[in-house]
Amino acid sequence: MKSKEFAELKQKTIAELDTDLEKRKSELFNLRFQLATGQLQNTAAISACKRDIARVKTIIRQRQNETQA
């Protein structure tokens, strides 16, 4: 994920981030399924997807902490 995409994530609402998180989790599931069946060509995509999920979760957590403080 480029820094430009990360900046776009920061501008989204929590509801949009939740839907984005679910989309990325389903993408990770599909990648793992492809890996198990031997159809996955780019194994680095799994790591990249995990990092994207972590970034979205980080932004969600930051927003939650801002509203509590």
N, C-alpha and C positions, 0 to 999 in steps of 0.2 A: 504494500500500500504506500502510495506516495504521500508526501506531506500535504499536498493539495487535497487529497482525498480525506486525510485526517482532519484537516481544517473544516472540510464540509461536514464531517461527522459531528464536530463540536457545535455546529450551528443547528443540528436537528433537535427536535423535542424528544422527551423520554419515550413517548409513544412510538415515534418513528424509529428510535433506537431499538426498542423492543422488537418491532417487526423486522428490522434489519438483522438483529441478533438471531431471531428464529430462522430467517432466510439463510444466514451463514451456517447455522447449526445443521440445517437440512443439507446444505452443500457439503459440509464435512462428512455427514453420514453417507452421501452419495459417493464421495471420494473414497471413503473407507470400503464401501461395498465394491467399488471398481477395483480397488487394490486386492481385495479378497478373491475376486473372480479373475484376476489377472488381466484386466482391461485398462488399468491405469498406466498412462504413458509417462506422465510427469509426477514423480513421487514427491517432489518439492512442493507441490500444490497443497498437500496435506499440512505441512508446516506453515505455509503462508496463510492458509485458512484458519489455523489455530491462532496465529498471531493477530489476524483480523478480529477474531472473536474476543481475544483478550483486550484489544484496543476498545472495542465497543463496550465491553463490560467495565473497563476502567472509566470511560466517560460517563456511563450510567452511575457508577459509584460516586464519582466526583459530584455529579448533579445532586445525588441524594444527600451527600454531606453538606453541600451548599444550602439546601433547603432546611436541613436540621440545625445548622449553625446560626 
